[in-house]
Amino acid sequence: MQVWTPGNDYTERLHVGAAYQAAVKLYLSRMLPDVSAGICSQEGQTRLVQVIINHVSQVPPSSALFKSAIWSSFVAGAETTNPRHRDWVATRLDTVSAQLPW
């Protein structure tokens, strides 16, 4: 069986997983607003966007897991109203696009 990532990427996997967890919460807060009223607040959304960015930023472009955070980065960029966060996400997705030109 072929190994796709090195065995020492446990920390990066945790960051990708935590970013996905926050992105799912953010996404579901839009899909199920009645169920997730606390998350739907502006403060809750801002906090989740920051969590996503904090975790995704711990996965460097040189990592085999770098492309694994595309969806969570996109969700953060779509939900934020902060121009700095949008710029960060745009830069991140540009970097992904340069690495994966498909």
JOFEN-V453677 format. One record per residue. N is the residue number from 1. RES is the residue in one small letter. SS is DSSP state (alpha for helix, beta for strand, coil for the rest). OMEGA is omega in whole degrees, 0 to 359 (none if undefined). BURIAL is b if it has 16 or more other C-alpha atoms within 10 Angstrom, else e. Layout:
N|RES|SS|OMEGA|BURIAL ; N|RES|SS|OMEGA|BURIAL
This chain:
1|m|coil|181|e ; 2|q|coil|178|e ; 3|v|coil|183|e ; 4|w|coil|179|e ; 5|t|coil|179|e ; 6|p|coil|181|e ; 7|g|coil|183|e ; 8|n|coil|182|e ; 9|d|coil|183|e ; 10|y|alpha|181|e ; 11|t|alpha|178|e ; 12|e|alpha|177|b ; 13|r|alpha|177|b ; 14|l|alpha|179|e ; 15|h|alpha|178|b ; 16|v|alpha|179|b ; 17|g|alpha|179|b ; 18|a|alpha|177|b ; 19|a|alpha|177|b ; 20|y|alpha|180|b ; 21|q|alpha|179|b ; 22|a|alpha|180|b ; 23|a|alpha|177|b ; 24|v|alpha|177|b ; 25|k|alpha|180|b ; 26|l|alpha|179|b ; 27|y|alpha|180|b ; 28|l|alpha|178|e ; 29|s|alpha|176|b ; 30|r|alpha|182|b ; 31|m|alpha|183|e ; 32|l|coil|186|e ; 33|p|coil|180|e ; 34|d|coil|182|e ; 35|v|coil|187|e ; 36|s|coil|185|e ; 37|a|alpha|181|e ; 38|g|alpha|180|e ; 39|i|alpha|184|b ; 40|c|alpha|179|b ; 41|s|coil|179|e ; 42|q|alpha|180|e ; 43|e|alpha|179|e ; 44|g|alpha|178|b ; 45|q|alpha|179|b ; 46|t|alpha|179|b ; 47|r|alpha|180|b ; 48|l|alpha|176|b ; 49|v|alpha|180|b ; 50|q|alpha|177|b ; 51|v|alpha|180|b ; 52|i|alpha|182|b ; 53|i|alpha|179|b ; 54|n|alpha|182|e ; 55|h|alpha|181|b ; 56|v|alpha|181|b ; 57|s|coil|178|b ; 58|q|coil|179|e ; 59|v|coil|185|b ; 60|p|coil|179|e ; 61|p|coil|180|e ; 62|s|coil|182|e ; 63|s|coil|175|e ; 64|a|coil|180|e ; 65|l|coil|184|b ; 66|f|alpha|182|b ; 67|k|alpha|181|b ; 68|s|alpha|183|b ; 69|a|alpha|181|b ; 70|i|alpha|185|b ; 71|w|alpha|181|e ; 72|s|alpha|176|b ; 73|s|alpha|179|b ; 74|f|alpha|180|b ; 75|v|alpha|179|b ; 76|a|alpha|180|b ; 77|g|alpha|180|b ; 78|a|alpha|185|e ; 79|e|alpha|185|b ; 80|t|coil|172|b ; 81|t|coil|182|e ; 82|n|coil|181|e ; 83|p|alpha|178|e ; 84|r|alpha|178|e ; 85|h|alpha|179|b ; 86|r|alpha|177|b ; 87|d|alpha|179|e ; 88|w|alpha|181|b ; 89|v|alpha|179|b ; 90|a|alpha|178|e ; 91|t|alpha|180|e ; 92|r|alpha|181|b ; 93|l|alpha|173|b ; 94|d|alpha|179|e ; 95|t|alpha|177|e ; 96|v|alpha|181|b ; 97|s|alpha|178|e ; 98|a|alpha|180|e ; 99|q|alpha|182|e ; 100|l|coil|189|e ; 101|p|coil|179|e ; 102|w|coil|none|e
